Amino acid sequence: MTTTPQLPAAADRPSGSFPGERPHSFVSRHISETQSWLNARLRRDLRLEPLGPLGPHGFEARLTAHVLAGAHLIRAEYPAGMRLKHGDAKDDLTIIVAAAGGSLYSAGLQTLAAVPGRGLLLNTGLCKSIEYARGSVHTTFTMPGEEVARILEATFERPAPGQLDIAGTFDVASPEGATIVAMMSAIEAGLSGHAPLTLAPHAASLLRDGLVMLILARFPHRYASWFERTAPPPAPWQIRRAVEVIDAHKDGPLTVQEVADAVGIGLRTLQEGFRRHKQVSPHDYIKQVRLAAVRAELIEPGSTRSIEAIARHWGFVNRGHFALDYRNAFGEQPSQTRRRR
């Protein structure tokens, strides 16, 4: 079990951590009001608590939020500190850079700290609670897990159904850390004032995706090996066509032979093409696509079908095999996924 690091005492915020001391868009001395504000913007069920007995000035939050193509950048100050718990722990990729004070993140047996000079990145869906020290000043970038998976899938042309198991710290003075801070600063500057990134949505998406890909390429997680391989040559048109056929028929009966017939190539050619360009067999690729579809429906708030009905719809008729395949892919049972939506 990791020893809990000690947060430093609150200090004055150093100049130049993030450019522009602009007015905060939200200031409140009410913890319930702050909770509602954060939940509305992040679409999360967050529960805020005082850090301890409140001083003469009580609770206070000073927040500024920006939205960048589905991601959020929030600059926050909590003079009296606070504790945050997730009512619904949804997967995301979060980067925290502290300018003063600090914060503690409890994730399983680990407790990770973001303090001045030491940034933190993790999937906060793995966190049970977060504690912000008195005088905490920090900037947080958060992107939904499904968007991270979409970037991975578009880049590597293969499904990324597993939970993003990323958690670690970085030195903000290192080449990677300085680049991360610079990109977060560019995002904040580009969404403020005349907001040039708001007027250039394609540039905003590229900047967001560039930051995410930098993190994924430089830090450990379940997909890290994808970045180690030499980029494969473009897949032949037959393999791209096979992927289209699978995507179009993922909710119905489909065999590997039927995919080969639809594309007009032999079964062995299809199998060799998938192993070369997708690093999986066509059969396993079909299974990955269907498992990802099951997970997407399980976490959908409006979904009313039973787990068994969802599994059958996406082609899984054997309950035992389905449960085993799902757990191998996502590290949890389908019922656990549904409870976290």
N, C-alpha and C positions, 0 to 999 in steps of 0.2 A: 504493500500500500504506500502510495506516494505521500511524503510528509507535506503537510499544508504550509505553503510559503507565507511569510509575514508581509503584509502590505506596508509600504512606507507611510509615514505621516503625511498629511496633506501639505502641499507646497504650492507656491505661486506658479502659475502656468508659464512655461518658458515661451518667449516670443519665437515665432517662426515655425511652430509645430504644424499648424495648418494656417494658410494665409487668410487674411481678412477677418477682423473682429467685427462682423456684422451683427445687427440686432437679432436677438433670438425670436423665432416665430411663435414660441409658446413659453410662457412663464407662469408657474402656478405654485401655490403653497399648500395645495390639497392633493394628497396622494391618490385619492379615488379619481379625481379629475385627470391627473397625469396618467393613471392606468387606462382610463377610457381613451385618452388621446393616443397613446401608444398602440392600443389594441385596434383602433380604427385605422391607423396608418399601416401597421404591419399585418393586419388581419390575423392576429394571434390571440389566444386566450392567456394573457399575462396577468399575474397577480402580484401586486406590489405591497411590500410591508416596510414599516420603519426599521431602521437598522438597530435601534435601541431607544431608550428614553430620549425624547426630543428636547433639544435645548430651548432657550428663550425665543429663538426665531422659528422653531418648528421645522417641518419638512419644506423643501423647496426644490423645484426642478426648472432648469432653463434649457430648452431644447430647440434645435433647428433641424428639420427633416427635408431631404431631397429625394426624388424618385428618378431613377435612371433605368429606363427600359425594363421595368419590373423589379429592379434591385432598389434597395434603400440605403441612403447614407445619412446617418443621424449624428449630429454633434450635441453632446449632452454634458450638463454640469449638475451634480447633486451635492450641494454644500453640506447637507446633513447625512449624506449617504442613503442607502436603502437596500432592501433585499428583494429579489425578483424570483418568482417561481412560474413554471410553465403549466398552464392548465391543459394544453394540448401540445405536446412536444412534436413539432413538425420539423422535418429535415430541412436544413439550409446550409449554406456556406457563409460563415461570419468571420470578419477580420476586425480586431479591436486594437486601436492605437491609443494609449493613455498619455495625456500630457501632464496630469497631476493626480495624486492619490493613487488609485488603482482599483482592480476588480478581481474577484475570485470566482472561478467556474467549477462547480462540482459535477464531474462526469464519471459515473461509476465509482471505481476505486481511486480515480485520479482527482486531484484538485490543481487546476491550472490558474496562473495569475497573469494579468496584463498590467504592467507597471511602466512608468516612464523609462524609455530606452529599451523596453522589451515588449514587442507586440505579440498578439495571440491570434491564432486562427483555429477554428473548430466548427463542427456541426453542432449547433446549440440544441438540436433535437435529441442529442445524447445527454444533455445537462438536466440535472434535477433542480438546481438552484444557482442563482448568481448573486453575489454580494458586492456592492459598490461601497468603497471606503468613503469616509467623510472627506469632503473636498475633491471628490472624484471628478475629473474632466477628461473626456475621451471622445473619440470619433469611431463610429462603428459602420462597417459596410456589411449588408446582409442580402443574400440572394437565395430565393427558394430552391430547394433541392431538385425539384423537377426541371427547373431551368438549367441547373448545372448538368443534369443528365442529358438534356437536349443538346447542349454545347458539345459534350463528349460524343454523343451519338452522331452529330453532324460532322465532327472532325474525323472520327475514326470509322464511321460507317458501320457501326455495330451497336447492339443494344447495351445500355448501361443500367441494368435493373437494380443493382445492389445498393444498400445504404452507404452513403458517403462517410467512411470511418476516418475522418481527419481531425487531428487534435495536436497542437504543438505551439511552441513559441519561436520568435525570431528576433534577432538583434536589429533594431531599426537603423543602425549605422553600417550594417553589412551591405554588400551590393544588392542582395535580394530585398532586404528590409528597406533600404533607401528607395529602391524602385517602387515597392509597394506603397510607401508613404507618398512618394511623388505622384503616383497614379491616383491615389485617393484625394490628394490635394487638387489635382487637375479636374477630377470629377466635381469636387465642391466648388471650385472656382467657375467651372463651366456651367453650373446650374444656378449660379447666383447673379445678381445684377441683371444684365440684359439676357442672361441665360442662353449663351450661344449653343450649348448642347441640346437644349429644348427645341431650338430651331433647326437642328441637324440630327434627327433621330437615328440615321444610319451611323453617323460618327459616334453617337452616344452608345449604341449597341456594340460597336467595335471596341470602344474603350472599356466598357463593362466586360466584354468577353475576353479582352486582352488581360485584364487584371485577374480574372478567374483562371485563365489558362496558365498564367505565370505561377499562381499558387499551386495549381494541380501538377505542374511540371517540376516544381522544386521541393515539394514536401511529400512525405509518405502518406499513402492511402491505398485502397484496394485496386485502383486503376493505374497506379504509378508505373507498372510495367509497360503499359501502353505507350508511355512517353519514351521508354528506353529503346524501343525498336526503331530501326530505320524506317522512315515512312514508306509504305508499299506503293508500287506504281498504281495508277488509276485502275480500278477493277474493269475487266472487260465488260462490254455492254451486256453480255449474257448474264453475268453475275448481278449487275445493277437491275436488269429486268427480273431476275429471280427474286430479288429483294422486294421489288414492287408487287410481284405476284403474292408473296408471303404476306406483305402488309395488307393487301386487298382481301385476303382470305383467312386472316388470323382468327376469325370468330366462327369458322366452319371446318368441316372435315378437309384435311389436306395432307397428302403424303409427299415424300421427297420425289418419288417417281412422277407424280402429277406436276410438281414444279418443273422438273426437267422437261416433261412433255410440253408444258405451256411455253417454255423458253425455246424449245426446239433443239435441245442438246442431249447427249447421253447422260445416264445416271452417274457414271464414273467421272465424266468431265465436270459435272456439277459439283460433285463431292470434292474433287481436287481443287476446283476454283474457289470454293468456300474455305477450304483449309488454308489455301495460299493467301487469299485476300481478306478473309474474315477471322482467321485463326480458330474457327469452330466448324463442326460438320453442319450440313444443311438441317439435319434433324435437331441438333442442339440450338441452332439459330431460331428455328420455328418455336421451340420451347421457350427460349429467352424472350422472344417477342410476345408470346401469349402470357407468360408470367408477368411481364411488365404491364400488360393490359389488365390483368387481374389486380395487381397492386394499385394501379391508377383508379380502378373502380372501388376498391376497398377504402381508399382514403378520400374518395369523393363524398363531401358532406351530405349530398342529396341522395346517395345510393340507399335503396331499401331492400334489395334482393339479398337473400341469405348467402353465406360464403359458399355453400355447396352449389347453389344455383349459378353464382358467378363463375365458379370453377367449371361447371358443365358448359356454360355459354362459351367459354374460351377454350374448350376442347379437352378438359381434364375430367375423365370419367371415373378414374380410380382414386378414391379419397386418400388412401394411404400414400400412393405414389405422388399425388399432388402435394400433400402436406410436406413430404420429404423434399421434393423439388423446390418448393417455396422456401423452406427453411434454409436449404443449401444456397439459394440465390440471395436471400435477404437477411439471413441471420435471425429470423424470428418466425413465429407461427402466424398464419393469416388472421387469427383472432386477435393477436397482439397488434397487428397493423390496424385493424378496424377500430380497436379501442383508442388508438392515438389520433384518430382523425378529428 
